[in-house]
């Protein structure tokens, strides 16, 4: 994995976001598998690629790294596994566009949770972004008339919420190595899929799709982002990650014949605009201060 460290961080993050953007298309491409079966096979292969990554990163000290991450790492892994499960559920039940746009609200949830749990102040810009994003979300959800799709939309919010909680844990315990929690997340997500499925037997085609999803789409995507984020400013990472929200609906439109209503696209654009302003707010504040 050392050769990846020689590639510019922002480009690695971009490649990771591109990999993640295929998630919705892959979930929509499964033939006959339930969402819990999809979660099982996706998570099982995710464990495989993360294990390989940890072996190269920690050599023979994987279990030591897991032990040192302690309760924060365990709790963070469980939270991330819940995010994985909600991702599959949302992509299965609602449109790729809806799910991808809702995911981007994670920066706003982080601002809210930071205010509530870490006593971090919310600036006027951030408050404006939150209100703007809520308006965009209302536009998106207003186009969801079927009960199933609305359920998928609501579950989709678990993803940005779980991510915001995960970041809070990282901030609360900055000295704890949180990379091993990805393995914990994969194990718990696999167990969720296993216990929720009457059977894990699926077609060869769906096992292959599970391999693509777990090993390359989410596994490789997370690895690239993890490595790239080390040398990329956090605000820049957030902006680059919006690539997922843009490309995800495009893949679904091109290859899965999914055509979201214009209200969803407009509402999603409003959400992304609010998120971009939130990411750039530190720079805006500095300019005003000068």
Buried (B, 14 or more C-beta within 10 A) or exposed (E): EEEBEEBEBBEBBBBBBBBBBBBBBBBBBBEEBBBBBBBBBBBBBBBBBBBBBBEEBBEEEBEEBBEEBEEBBBBBBBBBBBBBBBBBBBBBBBBBBBBBBBBBBBBBBBBBBBBEEEEBEBBEBBEBBBEBBBEBBEBBBEBBEEEEBBBBBBBBBBBBBBBBBBBBBBBEBEEBBBBBBBBBBBBBBBEBBBEBBEEBEBEEEBBEBBBBBBBBBBBBBBBBBBBBBEEBEEBBBBBBBBBBBBBBBBBBBEEBEBEBBEBBBBBBBBBBBBBBBBBBBBEEEEEEEE
